[in-house]
Amino acid sequence: VAALLILLPLAGAQAQEKKNKAEGTKYEAAKGLYAYGGFVVSKTNFTGGSSLDPNLGFNAGVGYRFLPWLGADADLYWAGRDQGGGKTRQFGLTFNGKVYPIGLLAPKTLDAFQPYVVVGMGGGNYKFKNGGDVKDGTFIFRLGAGLDWMLTDHVGLYTDVSLNTTGGLAFPGGGATGVYSLGGKFTF
């Protein structure tokens, strides 16, 4: 009985996979609601040359793919580390548009590898403790690129590299945080 409970959903997924292959595209199958989550490495550089050691953390998001080539999502990340007697904590929430160029140029392509470009805006909070305490909310402008690797019609992996430009009291004159993420994705 347990084997049937495991095998029946897999058989249904394989049947759907064959149907989508017959229709000729994974880009079409990617339309709709999706969620993702994974691990983050972030590195912050301040205007003037100073920087923070890399921070480790996580990200999560939810979005909607409207067309084979166009989607939008909300992305949340948190990263931090204890370093040199001090602590850093970063939090960011951005609302993004994603363009999948292959889905735009060749939407009937059967391709599990789906590169994208992401542009977004949002806000965040940076906290530094090292002999003093600096805590600051900041505006974030996000520009990045990534790749969705769809293993099935509903399950995949993703990787994303983004540059988040920031300002505020914690960043006199501005700064930038590079955010690299890697994780899993599920489309509904």
Backbone as CSV, one residue per row, in Angstrom:
resi,resn,N_x,N_y,N_z,CA_x,CA_y,CA_z,C_x,C_y,C_z
1,VAL,0.826,-1.187,0.000,0.000,0.000,0.000,0.878,1.262,0.000
2,ALA,1.922,1.256,0.843,2.822,2.414,0.900,3.509,2.637,-0.436
3,ALA,3.897,1.528,-1.084,4.546,1.651,-2.391,3.596,2.270,-3.411
4,LEU,2.322,1.902,-3.366,1.339,2.477,-4.283,1.170,3.983,-4.036
5,LEU,1.161,4.368,-2.765,1.022,5.794,-2.440,2.198,6.606,-2.960
6,ILE,3.356,5.985,-3.044,4.536,6.674,-3.581,4.559,6.628,-5.104
7,LEU,4.248,5.466,-5.666,4.366,5.276,-7.115,3.265,5.956,-7.924
8,LEU,2.049,6.039,-7.397,0.955,6.657,-8.153,1.216,8.130,-8.473
9,PRO,1.639,8.954,-7.511,1.941,10.345,-7.875,3.093,10.453,-8.874
10,LEU,4.092,9.563,-8.757,5.201,9.587,-9.708,4.730,9.225,-11.111
11,ALA,3.838,8.258,-11.214,3.290,7.870,-12.517,2.494,9.022,-13.125
12,GLY,1.726,9.717,-12.275,0.973,10.880,-12.764,1.902,11.984,-13.236
13,ALA,2.990,12.208,-12.512,3.963,13.228,-12.908,4.626,12.856,-14.230
14,GLN,4.936,11.569,-14.412,5.541,11.137,-15.669,4.569,11.303,-16.831
15,ALA,3.299,11.021,-16.613,2.301,11.195,-17.671,2.191,12.669,-18.058
16,GLN,2.188,13.556,-17.062,2.136,14.987,-17.346,3.398,15.433,-18.086
17,GLU,4.537,14.897,-17.686,5.806,15.219,-18.348,5.753,14.828,-19.823
18,LYS,5.232,13.631,-20.125,5.113,13.180,-21.516,4.170,14.090,-22.299
19,LYS,3.076,14.514,-21.664,2.122,15.406,-22.330,2.793,16.739,-22.675
20,ASN,3.538,17.301,-21.723,4.216,18.575,-21.986,5.291,18.428,-23.051
21,LYS,5.986,17.298,-23.059,6.986,17.068,-24.102,6.309,16.968,-25.462
22,ALA,5.142,16.324,-25.498,4.404,16.227,-26.752,3.960,17.608,-27.225
23,GLU,3.609,18.482,-26.285,3.229,19.848,-26.647,4.455,20.681,-26.998
24,GLY,5.641,20.216,-26.585,6.865,20.818,-27.060,7.510,21.884,-26.210
25,THR,7.180,22.023,-24.936,7.850,23.080,-24.186,7.796,22.895,-22.676
26,LYS,8.893,23.218,-22.011,8.896,23.325,-20.558,8.605,24.772,-20.171
27,TYR,8.809,25.707,-21.079,8.507,27.102,-20.783,7.008,27.286,-20.550
28,GLU,6.190,26.613,-21.327,4.739,26.661,-21.110,4.379,26.031,-19.774
29,ALA,5.022,24.915,-19.431,4.729,24.223,-18.176,5.138,25.068,-16.968
30,ALA,6.064,26.005,-17.157,6.561,26.820,-16.041,5.611,27.950,-15.667
31,LYS,4.590,28.212,-16.484,3.651,29.292,-16.164,2.868,28.961,-14.902
32,GLY,2.552,30.007,-14.132,1.762,29.828,-12.923,2.537,30.179,-11.666
33,LEU,1.969,29.794,-10.538,2.527,30.100,-9.226,3.758,29.251,-8.941
34,TYR,4.778,29.849,-8.314,5.963,29.100,-7.913,6.487,29.608,-6.575
35,ALA,7.257,28.752,-5.928,7.904,29.103,-4.660,9.319,28.536,-4.694
36,TYR,10.222,29.186,-3.976,11.600,28.721,-3.951,12.250,29.060,-2.620
37,GLY,13.342,28.398,-2.347,14.102,28.664,-1.139,15.476,28.045,-1.236
38,GLY,16.432,28.658,-0.555,17.778,28.121,-0.626,18.745,28.833,0.294
39,PHE,20.009,28.660,-0.010,21.097,29.217,0.778,21.669,30.446,0.094
40,VAL,22.195,31.375,0.892,22.709,32.650,0.389,24.114,32.893,0.925
41,VAL,24.950,33.440,0.072,26.225,34.028,0.479,26.175,35.470,0.009
42,SER,26.411,36.423,0.929,26.384,37.840,0.544,27.700,38.500,0.927
43,LYS,28.100,39.487,0.130,29.338,40.243,0.362,29.028,41.709,0.143
44,THR,29.271,42.534,1.160,28.960,43.961,1.088,30.240,44.781,0.950
45,ASN,30.236,45.696,-0.010,31.321,46.661,-0.212,30.762,48.057,-0.044
46,PHE,31.477,48.891,0.711,31.060,50.268,0.943,31.790,51.193,-0.020
47,THR,31.159,52.311,-0.363,31.835,53.330,-1.147,33.030,53.800,-0.324
48,GLY,34.182,53.884,-0.945,35.383,54.261,-0.215,36.314,53.092,0.003
49,GLY,35.899,51.885,-0.357,36.808,50.751,-0.345,36.672,49.760,0.792
50,SER,35.997,50.079,1.892,35.878,49.099,2.973,34.810,48.071,2.619
51,SER,34.900,46.898,3.274,33.931,45.841,2.977,33.752,44.949,4.196
52,LEU,32.737,44.102,4.122,32.474,43.108,5.153,32.914,41.742,4.639
53,ASP,33.275,40.861,5.574,33.519,39.480,5.188,32.215,38.888,4.680
54,PRO,32.278,37.816,3.881,31.040,37.206,3.390,30.130,36.749,4.531
55,ASN,28.853,36.941,4.336,27.830,36.500,5.290,27.090,35.307,4.704
56,LEU,26.617,34.418,5.556,25.875,33.241,5.132,24.447,33.339,5.628
57,GLY,23.510,32.784,4.852,22.118,32.843,5.271,21.213,32.039,4.362
58,PHE,19.985,32.532,4.202,18.973,31.829,3.409,18.123,32.838,2.651
59,ASN,17.413,32.348,1.667,16.405,33.167,0.997,15.177,32.319,0.702
60,ALA,14.074,33.005,0.482,12.815,32.353,0.132,12.008,33.334,-0.697
61,GLY,11.183,32.812,-1.553,10.366,33.694,-2.376,9.148,32.996,-2.914
62,VAL,8.238,33.809,-3.400,7.034,33.323,-4.050,6.773,34.238,-5.239
63,GLY,6.314,33.650,-6.333,6.092,34.450,-7.526,5.082,33.832,-8.462
64,TYR,4.918,34.494,-9.609,3.972,34.027,-10.617,4.585,34.249,-11.990
65,ARG,4.577,33.213,-12.807,5.063,33.300,-14.188,3.840,33.512,-15.064
66,PHE,3.667,34.738,-15.561,2.491,35.117,-16.350,2.530,34.556,-17.759
67,LEU,3.700,34.595,-18.358,3.917,34.157,-19.732,5.168,33.281,-19.743
68,PRO,5.432,32.555,-20.817,6.655,31.755,-20.840,7.921,32.594,-20.619
69,TRP,7.849,33.870,-20.893,9.037,34.720,-20.797,8.974,35.795,-19.708
70,LEU,7.885,35.891,-18.958,7.731,36.983,-18.001,7.158,36.501,-16.674
71,GLY,7.832,36.872,-15.583,7.357,36.530,-14.256,7.632,37.663,-13.280
72,ALA,7.104,37.541,-12.086,7.333,38.515,-11.018,7.354,37.759,-9.699
73,ASP,8.192,38.223,-8.759,8.221,37.563,-7.459,8.618,38.520,-6.349
74,ALA,8.417,38.046,-5.140,8.885,38.718,-3.926,9.970,37.831,-3.340
75,ASP,11.139,38.404,-3.079,12.283,37.654,-2.596,12.734,38.208,-1.251
76,LEU,12.913,37.330,-0.294,13.350,37.687,1.053,14.682,36.990,1.308
77,TYR,15.669,37.747,1.801,16.904,37.082,2.206,17.369,37.606,3.553
78,TRP,18.071,36.737,4.271,18.691,37.078,5.545,20.081,36.457,5.540
79,ALA,21.060,37.224,5.971,22.421,36.704,6.074,23.105,37.363,7.253
80,GLY,24.031,36.673,7.848,24.757,37.234,8.979,25.969,36.412,9.329
81,ARG,26.759,36.981,10.230,27.930,36.260,10.727,28.529,37.013,11.884
82,ASP,29.218,36.280,12.742,30.006,36.873,13.812,31.437,36.955,13.293
83,GLN,32.025,38.137,13.355,33.368,38.304,12.791,34.164,39.335,13.586
84,GLY,35.386,39.020,13.890,36.299,39.964,14.512,35.752,40.620,15.769
85,GLY,35.066,39.891,16.599,34.504,40.469,17.809,33.210,41.228,17.569
86,GLY,32.745,41.256,16.340,31.509,41.959,16.027,30.525,41.044,15.328
87,LYS,29.371,41.603,15.050,28.321,40.846,14.374,27.783,41.678,13.225
88,THR,27.386,41.013,12.156,26.662,41.681,11.082,25.389,40.884,10.820
89,ARG,24.333,41.602,10.490,23.065,40.992,10.118,22.499,41.800,8.959
90,GLN,22.028,41.100,7.930,21.428,41.756,6.769,20.079,41.113,6.492
91,PHE,19.138,41.937,6.112,17.808,41.473,5.764,17.360,42.293,4.560
92,GLY,16.799,41.653,3.555,16.296,42.382,2.401,15.033,41.754,1.851
93,LEU,14.126,42.580,1.393,12.901,42.142,0.736,12.760,42.959,-0.535
94,THR,12.754,42.282,-1.679,12.613,42.983,-2.954,11.441,42.400,-3.742
95,PHE,10.840,43.255,-4.549,9.771,42.879,-5.476,10.350,43.022,-6.871
96,ASN,10.308,41.922,-7.637,11.117,41.822,-8.844,10.312,41.437,-10.074
97,GLY,10.801,41.863,-11.211,10.341,41.375,-12.494,11.416,40.465,-13.060
98,LYS,11.008,39.374,-13.699,11.962,38.444,-14.312,11.620,38.278,-15.782
99,VAL,12.641,38.352,-16.603,12.483,38.123,-18.042,13.323,36.906,-18.411
100,TYR,12.678,35.940,-19.051,13.329,34.734,-19.550,13.513,34.914,-21.053
101,PRO,14.711,35.331,-21.517,14.872,35.695,-22.935,14.596,34.561,-23.910
102,ILE,14.950,33.320,-23.565,14.676,32.211,-24.484,13.173,31.974,-24.586
103,GLY,12.460,32.138,-23.479,11.006,32.003,-23.506,10.359,33.073,-24.363
104,LEU,11.012,34.231,-24.488,10.502,35.309,-25.341,10.828,35.051,-26.801
105,LEU,12.051,34.630,-27.078,12.503,34.451,-28.461,12.062,33.122,-29.067
106,ALA,11.981,32.082,-28.244,11.624,30.752,-28.745,10.763,30.033,-27.704
107,PRO,9.512,30.480,-27.487,8.697,29.931,-26.396,8.350,28.454,-26.540
108,LYS,8.472,27.886,-27.697,8.158,26.469,-27.875,9.385,25.585,-27.665
109,THR,10.465,26.176,-27.151,11.676,25.422,-26.885,11.454,24.459,-25.728
110,LEU,11.872,23.212,-25.924,11.842,22.232,-24.849,13.187,22.336,-24.144
111,ASP,13.231,23.070,-23.042,14.508,23.313,-22.394,14.343,23.321,-20.886
112,ALA,15.084,22.446,-20.234,15.053,22.401,-18.778,15.868,23.541,-18.173
113,PHE,16.841,24.087,-18.921,17.673,25.191,-18.443,17.060,26.505,-18.909
114,GLN,16.609,27.318,-17.955,15.881,28.538,-18.283,16.575,29.748,-17.652
115,PRO,17.480,30.409,-18.390,18.150,31.590,-17.854,17.192,32.776,-17.761
116,TYR,17.475,33.687,-16.814,16.638,34.876,-16.656,17.462,36.072,-16.208
117,VAL,16.860,37.232,-16.384,17.388,38.494,-15.882,16.358,39.020,-14.890
118,VAL,16.812,39.551,-13.752,15.904,40.030,-12.711,16.229,41.482,-12.360
119,VAL,15.174,42.297,-12.229,15.296,43.692,-11.806,14.228,43.930,-10.745
120,GLY,14.616,44.563,-9.637,13.642,44.778,-8.583,14.005,45.915,-7.647
121,MET,13.072,46.207,-6.755,13.252,47.242,-5.736,12.652,46.740,-4.433
122,GLY,13.145,47.302,-3.354,12.602,46.935,-2.061,13.317,47.663,-0.947
123,GLY,13.372,47.019,0.183,14.011,47.613,1.343,14.696,46.557,2.173
124,GLY,15.501,47.031,3.099,16.221,46.091,3.938,16.688,46.741,5.215
125,ASN,17.388,45.963,5.985,17.926,46.437,7.248,19.308,45.837,7.423
126,TYR,20.265,46.675,7.759,21.631,46.243,8.009,21.985,46.602,9.438
127,LYS,22.595,45.653,10.143,22.962,45.889,11.532,24.412,45.452,11.726
128,PHE,25.221,46.346,12.284,26.629,46.060,12.538,26.922,46.338,14.003
129,LYS,27.600,45.412,14.667,28.048,45.618,16.047,29.532,45.330,16.085
130,ASN,30.318,46.344,16.371,31.757,46.163,16.515,32.288,47.380,17.261
131,GLY,32.151,47.367,18.568,32.569,48.513,19.366,31.525,49.618,19.358
132,GLY,30.570,49.544,18.493,29.466,50.491,18.388,28.321,49.753,17.739
133,ASP,27.213,50.397,17.627,26.044,49.731,17.068,25.477,50.598,15.960
134,VAL,25.536,50.105,14.732,24.934,50.806,13.597,23.803,49.933,13.079
135,LYS,22.608,50.484,13.046,21.444,49.772,12.523,20.736,50.733,11.599
136,ASP,20.446,50.282,10.399,19.880,51.205,9.436,18.971,50.494,8.451
137,GLY,17.810,51.070,8.219,16.948,50.635,7.133,17.453,51.271,5.851
138,THR,17.280,50.589,4.747,17.822,51.096,3.500,16.951,50.704,2.314
139,PHE,16.996,51.506,1.278,16.355,51.204,0.003,17.278,50.249,-0.756
140,ILE,16.710,49.281,-1.474,17.497,48.341,-2.269,17.019,48.391,-3.713
141,PHE,17.967,48.517,-4.630,17.707,48.331,-6.055,18.456,47.070,-6.458
142,ARG,17.752,46.107,-7.051,18.337,44.796,-7.371,18.458,44.613,-8.873
143,LEU,19.617,44.129,-9.298,19.860,43.775,-10.691,20.632,42.462,-10.684
144,GLY,20.146,41.471,-11.426,20.824,40.184,-11.393,20.462,39.283,-12.551
145,ALA,21.004,38.086,-12.483,20.752,37.065,-13.497,20.766,35.712,-12.809
146,GLY,20.069,34.762,-13.402,20.025,33.443,-12.801,19.638,32.380,-13.802
147,LEU,19.477,31.186,-13.275,19.144,30.037,-14.099,18.230,29.112,-13.312
148,ASP,17.076,28.788,-13.897,16.202,27.750,-13.356,16.516,26.464,-14.117
149,TRP,16.757,25.403,-13.405,16.991,24.092,-14.014,15.837,23.202,-13.592
150,MET,14.853,23.054,-14.472,13.646,22.292,-14.158,13.904,20.797,-14.386
151,LEU,13.934,20.051,-13.296,14.169,18.610,-13.357,12.923,17.875,-13.834
152,THR,11.745,18.384,-13.425,10.459,17.890,-13.908,9.618,19.138,-14.211
153,ASP,8.353,18.948,-14.524,7.484,20.099,-14.772,7.259,20.927,-13.509
154,HIS,7.454,20.337,-12.338,7.140,21.034,-11.093,8.319,21.231,-10.149
155,VAL,9.380,20.484,-10.313,10.507,20.528,-9.381,11.772,20.927,-10.121
156,GLY,12.511,21.847,-9.520,13.752,22.273,-10.140,14.731,22.849,-9.142
157,LEU,15.870,23.251,-9.665,16.906,23.928,-8.902,17.090,25.313,-9.505
158,TYR,17.634,26.236,-8.729,17.915,27.556,-9.259,19.233,28.065,-8.686
159,THR,19.844,28.952,-9.417,20.983,29.708,-8.929,20.795,31.141,-9.396
160,ASP,21.235,32.088,-8.577,20.976,33.495,-8.862,22.140,34.326,-8.320
161,VAL,22.587,35.285,-9.103,23.600,36.240,-8.662,23.012,37.626,-8.868
162,SER,22.931,38.402,-7.781,22.345,39.741,-7.864,23.247,40.751,-7.182
163,LEU,23.161,41.973,-7.657,23.833,43.099,-7.031,22.746,44.001,-6.466
164,ASN,22.764,44.180,-5.152,21.797,45.047,-4.486,22.507,46.340,-4.105
165,THR,22.151,47.442,-4.756,22.738,48.723,-4.376,21.927,49.300,-3.228
166,THR,22.630,49.957,-2.304,21.989,50.418,-1.085,22.458,51.816,-0.728
167,GLY,21.743,52.443,0.170,22.106,53.756,0.698,21.634,53.846,2.129
168,GLY,21.762,54.984,2.744,21.317,55.155,4.124,22.468,55.431,5.050
169,LEU,22.181,55.538,6.338,23.200,55.874,7.328,24.285,54.817,7.433
170,ALA,23.923,53.554,7.268,24.917,52.486,7.352,25.851,52.506,6.151
171,PHE,25.452,53.186,5.088,26.234,53.236,3.862,26.462,54.683,3.440
172,PRO,27.270,55.448,4.185,27.501,56.839,3.778,28.050,56.876,2.355
173,GLY,27.388,57.553,1.472,27.800,57.601,0.077,27.343,56.408,-0.729
174,GLY,26.718,55.429,-0.095,26.200,54.273,-0.819,27.083,53.054,-0.667
175,GLY,26.594,51.964,-1.177,27.315,50.704,-1.124,26.587,49.679,-1.960
176,ALA,27.124,48.488,-1.990,26.510,47.430,-2.779,26.742,46.094,-2.092
177,THR,25.750,45.233,-2.184,25.848,43.886,-1.643,25.643,42.898,-2.779
178,GLY,26.623,42.052,-2.999,26.476,40.962,-3.945,25.824,39.792,-3.235
179,VAL,24.784,39.232,-3.818,24.053,38.124,-3.191,24.036,36.948,-4.168
180,TYR,24.608,35.825,-3.735,24.590,34.597,-4.523,23.671,33.612,-3.823
181,SER,22.732,33.024,-4.544,21.823,32.049,-3.930,21.737,30.779,-4.765
182,LEU,21.460,29.694,-4.086,21.340,28.375,-4.701,20.299,27.596,-3.910
183,GLY,19.337,26.991,-4.609,18.302,26.271,-3.881,17.357,25.509,-4.768
184,GLY,16.193,25.215,-4.212,15.169,24.449,-4.916,13.966,25.300,-5.269
185,LYS,13.239,24.860,-6.301,12.072,25.600,-6.802,10.945,24.601,-7.056
186,PHE,9.728,25.038,-6.759,8.552,24.217,-7.017,7.503,25.065,-7.722
187,THR,6.993,24.582,-8.843,5.904,25.262,-9.535,4.623,24.487,-9.283
188,PHE,3.543,25.225,-9.074,2.251,24.596,-8.734,1.411,24.381,-9.962
